[in-house]
Amino acid sequence: MPATILIVEDEPAIQELVAFSLRQAGHLPVAAHSAEQALDIVRAALPDLILLDWMLPGMSGVAFARKIKSDAATREVPIIMLTARGDEQDKVTGLETGADDYITKPFSPRELQARIKAVLRRRAPQMTSDPVEICGLRLDPESHRVSGDSKPVELGPTEFRLLHFLMTHPERVHSRAQLLDQVWGNGVFVEDRTVDVHIRRLRKALEETGHDPLVQTVRGSGYRFSATPE
């Protein structure tokens, strides 16, 4: 599944090389030449991951990372730092700001793709193409197919994204607002009750294979995907 990845890099040649590599891997790169520009982009629409240069004009990459991680609205966005600073203390400093990984320049496109995939699998598994299966319900992002006990389940695109997010974050309770941000995107303005409509559609589609009880309502809190009966 394509991820929107923000590249915060002031060197045009490196920025274009990284953007080309991301497009080749099927991702959607967005570029910023400074931390200040990047903040405006993040506030407008959350990316799925940030590739962040340490040495930037104006606000440093470290200061930018601290700002992102100190804000409840943005702290969950994973960050990979890209830098020529390879000293152990620099790596420690970068990771202590909340960065999820640290790549020293120069790096190969293959290494970058591997690091991105590892971070997304760990922090945002719904953005990867890995199949997920729970209690006989299987979802394959690459073929965009869902099956329950080997029987096909027909889902609309929104229900598919909703199920993918819930299955990749099992046993966690998600509020309607959180689901809107994660499934619809924070730049889309729809009412919270829209989530209820799509949850009902999702459960209806799962009824045929008997997997609808996996999508549970937590009164007063939201929804969760769980193999444990309510």
Residue, then its C-alpha position, 0 to 999 in steps of 0.5 A: m500500500p503506498a505511503t505518503i512520505l515527507i522528505v525534509e532535505d535542503e539539498p535538491a540533488i539528494q531530495e530528488l534522488v530520494a523522491f525518485s526512489l520512493r516513487q519507484a517503490g510505489h510511495l507518494p513523496v512530498a518534499a520540504h526544503s526546511a523544517e519550517q516548510a515541513l511543519d506547514i505541510v504536516r499541519a495541513a495533512l499528516p504524512d505516514l512517515i518523515l525522512l528528516d535531514w539533521m542539518l537544515p537551514g533555520m530550525s535543525g532536524v533535531a529541533f523539528a523532531r522534538k516539536i513533532k514528538s511533543d505534539a499529541a496530534t503528530r507524535e505518532v508519525p514515524i521519523i527516519m533521520l538522514t544525516a552525514r553525522g555518524d558519531e555514536q553520540d549523534k545517533v543517540t541524540g537523534l534517537e532520543t528525540g524520538a526518531d525511529d531509525y537513523i541512516t548515515k549518508p551516503f546510503s543506497p536506495r535499497e537500504l533506504q527502502a528496507r529501513i522504510k519498510a521496517v519502520l512502517r511494519r513496526r509503526a504503521p503496519q496498515m501501510t505495508s503490503d503484508p497480508v494479515e490473518i486473524c481467526g480465519l479472516r485474511l486480508d491481502p493488501e496487494s491483491h486487495r482481497v478479503s476472505g473468511d475461512s477461504k470464502p471471498v468477502e466483498l468490501g467497498p474501498t472504505e470498508f477495506r481500509l477500515l478493516h485493514f487498520l483494525m486488523t493491523h491494530p488488534e485489541r486496541v480501542h480506537s475512537r471515531a476521531q482516531l479512525l477518521d484520521q487513520v482511515w479517511g485522513n486528517g485533511v478530510f472533513v466528515e462527521d464522526r458518525t460516518v464511522d458508524v455507518h461504515i462499521r455497520r457495512l463492514r459487519k454486514a459483509l462479515e456476517e456471511t463468514g461469521h466474522d462480524p463479532l470480531v469488530q466490537t463496539v466499546r461503549g463510550s470509547g469507540y471500536r476494536f478488532s478482537a478475537t476475544p468474545e465481548 
